[in-house]
Amino acid sequence: MTTVSAQPAPFGTAPVLTVGAARPLLAMMTASHLEPANILRRAGLTTGIFDAADDTVIRLSDYFRICEQMALQGGDESCHVSLRPLMVGTSELVQARLRGCTSMPDVMEVLANSYNIIHGHRYNQVQRRGAMISYVIDDAHFPYAFDPDDAFVILSLECLLVYVHVLLLSLAPVAVALPLKAIRTRGHASARRGHLAFLGVPLRAGTATFGLDYDTALEAIPVTPAASPVLSARTIYGGVADMLDQIQPARLATPDIVRRVEREIAGGRYDQAEVATALGMSVASLRRRLGEGGVAFRDVRATMLNSIARTALGNGLAVSDIAEMLGFSDGRSFARAFRQWNGMAPGDYRNRSELSAIVP
């Protein structure tokens, strides 16, 4: 075992990783018959994100949002890393069980037990040793779809540790820091781990298991499940992504605010108040920040909904289903909005797209 310091994150305290580290997701989408452009659009990302150089830095929240959309669109919450798919709805089951927790150790035990039941094996454990309480993942016999020592498998498990830590953080009172002391990984000490640097604790590489080691002071921190944004999110992936986006430098530039708003809308938050709350600001502050860049929420919303609608029409979804998905009261309301955005009815747009696909 080697103990090293997590490498400094390029954006200060921002949680990030590289395009190269996340690039295997692209191949997994293709192998699973998922359309990468659809996944990325619904995640609120540009479709060319994987065209960048391997060392290009992206936000760790982007990784989780891509995973969320892969789970939702592919029907597998393991994101095709496991040979045993997890049905969509697994997050809801885990979230429901966690809402009854009354302490941090209780959260850890329920989380470990829930995933052990779901996976059918005791991969997750809560261990107590002296003044330490740890969440441990022993994946020695896990049915991976890849080589267990593949770099992407290691990344996935390390991100799962982030997932657990951020979930715990979401349950703690505001401004309370969790007493995380160290991170353990099966990965090699020489590998870059900028995605763990924001946690600011020593990294113990080359261990037999993955783990988060906390001081037992964690046991005295109260939990408030009803106030957790992760437990109220559509999926835990999405809730963790929202929490990670709050771990950023003090002020975001206007383009970043627009991008964040686009992500929230792509994730199913269509109301301005809901988006503002998810971004940790008031509606007035959000309106002012967008106004600084000469844009309005309604315009950003219209652009994103139109993009989602056009993709859905191209994929053959019924107008009524698209209307419901985008929060319209009925198909006629959606069709009226679509005409305003594109100058034609949804059916005409679909017919034109089908013709374009046939005629060179």
ABEGO torsion letter per residue (X at the ends): XBBBBBBBBAAEABBBBBAAAAAAAAAAAAAAGBBAAAAAAAAGBBAAAAABBAABBBBAAAAAAAAAAAAAAAGBAAGGABABBBBBGAAAAAAAAAAABABAAAAAAAAAAAAAAAAGBBABBBBBBEABBBBBBBAAABBBABBAABAAAAAAAAAAAAAAAAAAAAABBBGBBBBBABBBBABBAABBBAAAAAAGBBBBBGBABBBBBBBAAAAABBBBAAABAAAABABAAAAAAAAAAABBBABBBAAAAAAAAAAAAAAGBABAAAAAAAAGBBAAAAAAAAAAAGBBAAAAAAAAAAAAAAAAAAAGBBAAAAAAAAGBABAAAAAAAAAAAAGBBAAAAAAAAAAAAABX
